[in-house]
Amino acid sequence: MNKDESSHCQPCGRNTSELSAVSEVSFIDIPHPNWIEIDLDNLQSNIRFVRSLIPKETKLLLPVKADAYGHGSLAISFAALEAGVDFLGVAHLFEGIALRKNGIKARILILGPCSESDFPFLIEYDLTPSIPDLETAELLSLYLSDLQCKNPIKTHIQIDTGMHRFGIDPADFEQIEKIFDLPYLEIEGMYSHFATADMPNNSQMHPAMQKQLSIFDELVKKLEAVGKRPKICHIANSPATLLFANETRGGGVDSGAFPPSALRAEETGGGKSHAVKARLSEEGVDSSNGGIVYDMVRPGIALYGYDPLGKCPSQFNIKPVLRLRSTVRALRKIAKGEGVSYGHFFIAEKNITVATVAIGYGDGYFRGEPNSGVIFIQNKPCKILGRVCMDACMVDVSDIPSVKVGDIAECINGEFSPLISMESFAAEHRTISYEITTRMARRLYRIYRYKNKMLRWDELQILFGLSNL
């Protein structure tokens, strides 16, 4: 942003004199003290990068559950589909319905288990359910039979290979076979989920991941032997896809193991190298049957631009999609010996200048420990003083003599500085990037970077052809 932006209402860019002349102002014209920037260009860049790691024919599913990990499911979905994503994934039925009601026509897989109450909506909104057990499959088949459906409904079977959350025990092969034989069901897919893919053991898979992959691979081969292998088998999440599908990687996972050229996004399709195939073979996995990649991958956090291993800077060529920004709302001089914020966990050891920044835990900016973390103002890191409040926090700006009310405050922005990256913020609060992004408050205004332009949602709707929504 340029140096004059602080004199404008953020983030709409209209100045105060313009607004005062308007008798009725729409919500999008109201100034906001803090906001989220969603970089759809970075999202599409991340999609191209992941595409470069997998064979051209491999499908790509983007999870957009939990409002696209807090990034906004509609904008993310339309931008991702434009970039070539094949499937969208949601956790619950209502998330899929919301996408359909807002113009999404692509394939949507409900990753949460299907229940009997879902059945009517699956058909009405053309959603693909996940089948967690034989009983649910039989009930769905019976329901479709009663309706005398002309076409079978496409489904994916959930397999519990070790996560122990949802799915059928792969040892119950007879039950799995019975599902394939039920009328009105087309078993299009079968999948499982890794529990330890983000915990590599030196340069190899975690033993538990290796075990899960072997179990899944064995089941795929058994089904193939009886002519029932689904067309779309999938198990790879973000860390599995990034670490074990790139032909240039061999097997290392440490940042020093890969030259930068090996991690740059390419526009051409990729594939599994001989080194990856050899390693998978050593670990008991038949790479000719798909290895890690199989027929589809489901990278979530990586496509949103955050390192699934929590490293910053990331070893992978991914770019963060979300930036959290705010403004300075007040300035004051604090004398030596004075306390700041709730509990006075900070006591000034000298005379200082304090800025109040409009960001707090009510916005999803974690409260955490007192006197921890920094916010950047005028390109300088400013220490947070005492406790973060619900709607604001106080920072030391003594070293910025030109600071003024309205200055931009960079709160979370990995491209600006690794000190305030999503990964660093998560590490500081002993959590993961997923939790940070999904807790971003809805009261935060959202603006979007798309095709190198900053756009409001109403402007973005027009570009996506959604002006009638």
ABEGO torsion letter per residue (X at the ends): XBAAAAABBOAAGBBAAAAAABABBBAAABBBABBBBBBAAAAAAAAAAAAAABBAABBBBBBABGGGGGAEAAAAAAAAAAAGBABBBBABAAAAAAAAAAGBABBBBBABBBBAAAAAAAAAAGBBBBBABAAAAAAAAAAAAAAGBABBBBBBBBBBAGAGABEBBAABAAAAAAAAABBGBBBABBBBBBAAAABBBEABBBAAAAAAAAAAAAAAAAAAAAGABBABBBABBAAAAAAAABAAAGGBABAAABBAAAABBBABBBEBBAAAAAAAAAAGBBAAAGEAAEABBBBBAAAAGBBAAGBOBBABBBBBABBBBBBBABBBBBBBGBBBEBGGABBBABBBBBBBBBBBAAAGBBAEBBGBEBBBBGGBBBBBBEBBBAABBBBBAAABAABBBGBBBBABBAAABAAABAAAAAAAAGBBAAAAAAABBAABBBBBBBGGBBBBAAAAAAAAGAAAX
